[in-house]
Amino acid sequence: MGDYYSNYYGLLFNCPFGSEIKTCALTKLRQKGAKERYIHYEALTLHERKVLIKQHHDCLMVREKKSLFHESQ
């Protein structure tokens, strides 16, 4: 699938903010065992990975704007 998508393996284990929100696209996946998470992610199509990563990026953008440490605050 390409090296770019391997950059996101860390998301299978936790949220960069430390705690995920209720609408996180990765919540159900993170409830599986470590091996099952990896197998599930590897089985995703390129399109499914792109959708998942876009959802993550969109969430990250919203949460960064709300963060206490954001530059604009």
N, C-alpha and C positions, 0 to 999 in steps of 0.2 A: 504493500500500500504506500510505501514511501516513508522516508525518515521524518518528514514534517509532522505526521500524525503520531509518531512515537513521542513527540515533545509533550503530549497530553496525558501520558500514563499516570502521572502524579495525581491528576484529577480523579482517577479511579479510587483513590484512597482518602483524600480529604479536600476540603474547600480552601482556597488561598486566604479566605477571610477567617478561617478557624471554625466557623459554624455555618452550615448551609441553611438557606431559606427553604420554606415549605414547598416552593415551586421549582426547586432545583431539578434540572433534567437528569442529574446523576444520583439522586437520592436512592432510588430502587436498586441501582447497580451497586452502590456502596454498601448495601445491606447484604450482599453476597460475600462469600469467602474470597480471599485474595486470588486464588487460582481461577475461580469462576468469573471474577471481574475481568481478568486478563483474557480469558477465553471468549467471553461475551464481546469485549471490545475488538478483539482480533477478527471476530466473525461479522462485524458490521461492514456494510458496503461503504465505499468511498463517500457516497451521498449521505448516508446515515452519520458518518463521522463528521462530515462538514456541518450538518444540521446541529449535531450535539455541540460541536465547538462554537458555532455561531451563537447558540443559546447561552453557552458559558460566557462568551465575550460580551453579549448584550447584558447579562446579569452583572458581570464585572464592572461594566461602564456605569450602570445605575448605582451599584453599591459603592463605587469609588467616589461618586458625586455626593453620597450621603456620609462618607467617612469623616470622622473627626479630624483626620490628618490631611484632608484634601487641600491642595494649594489655594483654592479660592476662599477658604474659610479663615 
